[in-house]
Amino acid sequence: MYSQNSTQVSSLDRALGISLAMFSMFVVGYTASRVFLSQGTNQTVVESTVIPHQAAMWSDLAH
């Protein structure tokens, strides 16, 4: 009877440990994503060069 109670306690401990680990991973992941997203708003926008399609280069000749 003692070993059965010991097994139930260890199962409860395991369930609590898994819950605590999942909660901790959520908090760390949430905090990391918030930090990452907040850094994105402070960066300057890099201008990119747009290359027109080949047909757009010939459109001036049609007029």
C-alpha positions in Angstrom: 0.0 0.0 0.0 2.9 2.3 0.7 4.3 1.9 -2.8 1.0 2.8 -4.4 0.8 6.1 -2.4 4.4 6.8 -3.4 3.5 6.3 -7.1 0.6 8.7 -6.8 2.7 11.3 -5.2 5.4 11.0 -7.8 2.8 11.2 -10.6 1.4 14.4 -9.0 4.9 15.8 -8.6 5.6 15.0 -12.3 2.4 16.7 -13.4 3.2 19.8 -11.4 6.7 19.8 -12.7 5.6 19.6 -16.3 3.0 22.4 -15.7 5.7 24.6 -14.1 8.1 23.9 -17.0 5.4 24.7 -19.6 4.5 27.9 -17.8 8.2 28.9 -17.6 8.7 28.2 -21.3 5.7 30.3 -22.2 6.9 33.3 -20.1 10.4 33.1 -21.5 9.1 32.8 -25.1 6.5 35.6 -24.6 9.2 37.9 -23.2 11.7 37.1 -25.9 9.1 37.7 -28.7 8.0 41.0 -27.1 11.7 42.2 -26.9 12.3 41.1 -30.5 9.2 42.9 -31.8 9.9 46.1 -29.8 13.4 46.3 -31.4 11.9 46.1 -34.8 10.1 49.4 -34.4 13.3 51.3 -33.7 15.1 50.3 -36.8 15.3 52.5 -39.8 13.6 51.5 -43.0 16.1 50.4 -45.7 15.1 51.8 -49.1 15.3 49.2 -51.9 15.8 49.8 -55.6 12.8 48.7 -57.7 13.8 47.3 -61.1 10.9 47.7 -63.6 9.7 44.9 -65.8 11.2 44.7 -69.3 7.9 45.5 -70.9 7.8 48.8 -68.9 11.0 50.0 -70.6 9.4 49.8 -74.0 6.1 51.5 -73.0 7.5 55.0 -73.8 8.0 54.0 -77.4 4.3 53.1 -77.9 3.2 56.7 -77.3 
